[in-house]
Amino acid sequence: MLKIQTPLTDDVVRSLKVGDEVAISGFVYTARDAAHKRLCKLIADGKELPIDLKGAVIYFVGPTPARPGRPIGSAGPTTSARMDGFSPMLLAAGLKAMIGKGERNDAVRDALKKYVAVHFAALGGAGALLSQYIVSSEIIAYEDLGTEAIRKLEFKDFPAIVAYDCFGNTCFKKSIISS
């Protein structure tokens, strides 16, 4: 398992290949559909973002409320394709990685290559288990969105797999896996 630290650099991203198992540590932002829409509108309007995307990782998650003594509740990945329309713009603004589940479209795959970025897959249906790798959680933007607010999470060895690398490869197409 490769240990990686956020924020990510181009060199780290280029070292990652489809199928690599990683343990991610450092700060990661959460965002889903509604937050993505707001971020992209700010970019389109030339306004400042509430988060710094340079080298950042966004986890597609809407966590449940935390139990007493825990920083977060269940925190499993949501379907990545729901963010496909927004991801290329965020990658152009400096985002280096995303974490979710399922396939991405060709526009996202092309943007990952163009902007030297990667997409990680996390185990769907294991939100309670994955929450154990999150050591802190703080809402930093769009509190009105509830579970979809942007949070700043601190990961400690969060497990994921490289599902799309910056070279155009994906674990979802068998013809590419063998190369």
N, C-alpha and C positions, 0 to 999 in steps of 0.2 A: 504494500500500500504506500503510495506517495503522499508525503505530508506537504501541504501547501499552505501558505499564509497570505491573507488579504492585507492590503490591496494587491491585486495581481499585476504583474509586469508582462510585457510582450515576450520576454525570454521564458518566463514560467509557462505562459500560454502555449508558446511554440514547442515546449518540451512535452506537452500532454498529447497523448494519442488515444483514439477511440478504444474503449475497453479498459483503459487504465482505471484502477481503483484509487481513489484519493481520500485523504482525511483533511478536511478544510478547517483551519483555525483562523480567528480574527473576526473583524466586523463585517456583517452582511446585512443588506437591507431587505425588507419584505415589501412586496407590491403585487397586486393582482390587477384585474381589468380596469376598475375605476381609477385607481392610482396611476396606472400606466397612461390612461387617457388624459388625466390632468398634467402629468409630466410632459407628455408630447405636445399638449397645447401650449405650455410655457415655452418649450423649445421653439415651436412654430412662431410664437409671438415675440421671440427674442428676449424673454424674461429669465431671471435667475431661478434656478431650481432649488428646492428645499434640501437637496442632498447633493453631494459631490460624486459624480459618476466616474471620475477618472480612476481607473483600476478597480472599480466596484463590482460586487457580485449582488445580484438580486435573486431572492428566493421567492418563487411563486407559491405563497402560502397564506392562508387565513386562519391563524391559530385560534384555538379555543381559549377561554379564560383560564388563567393559572390557578392551580390548587394552592392552598396555603403552603408557604415555604418553597414554592417553585417559581422560576422567573416567567414561565410560559406554560400553557396547556398543550394539548395535542397539536403537533405542528408538522403534518404531512404535506407533501407537494400536491399542487393542483395541476390540472391539465395545461401543459405549456402552449398548445396550439391556440388557446384563447388569447394569448399575448402576441401572436405572430404579426398582427397588423401594426403593433407598436414597437416591437423589438429592434428593427433596423434603425429607426430614428434614435433610440437610446444607445445602441452600439456606436452610431456615428458620433454621439456626444461623449463617448469615453467608457461606457460600460464594457467590462471585460468578460463577464460570465453570468450565466443564469442557471438556476436550479429548478427543475420541475419534473414532470413525468410525461411520457408520450412523445410523439414525433413533432417535428417543426417543418414549416413549409420551405420551398426553395429560396424565397426572398430572405428568410432568416439565415439559411445555410450560406447563401452568397455573402450576406453581411458579416457572418462570422469569419469568412475568409478575408474579406476586404479590410475589416477593422481588427484583425488578429484577436479573436475572441473564441470562447468555448461555451458549450452547453453541457451541463451535468444532469444526470438522472439520479433521483433519489427514490428510495423504495416507497411506492404508493401503498396505502393501507397500513402504514407503520408509524403513524403520527405520534403515538405515545412513546414509542421507542426512540424516534428521532429527537423528540424534545429533550431527551437526556443529554444530548450533545450541545444544547443551548444553555449557556451559563448566565446570560443577562438579556433583557428585553426592555426597550424604551420606545414609546410612540414619539416620533419626531415630526410627522406631518400628516395632515388630513384626518385628524381624530374623528371628525364627523362621519367617516366611512366605517367606523366600528372595526370589525374584524379585518377589513381591507385597508385600514390605516397603514401608512408607512412606518415600520418599526426598524430600529437599529438593533440587531441581534449580535451577541458575541457567541461565536462557535468555538468549540474545543474538540477537534478531531471528528467533525461531522462527516459521516461516510457518504460517498457518492461515486458514480461511475461517469467517465467521459463518454457521453452519448453522441456528441458532434464535436469534432476538433476543428482547428483553424485551417486545416488543409482540405476541407470539404468532405471528409469521411464521416460516416454515421454507423452506429451499431444496428440501425433499423433496416438496412438493406444488405441481404446476404452476399450479394456480388461484391460489395465493398469490404465486408468483414474479412474476407480471405486475402485481401491485398496488403 
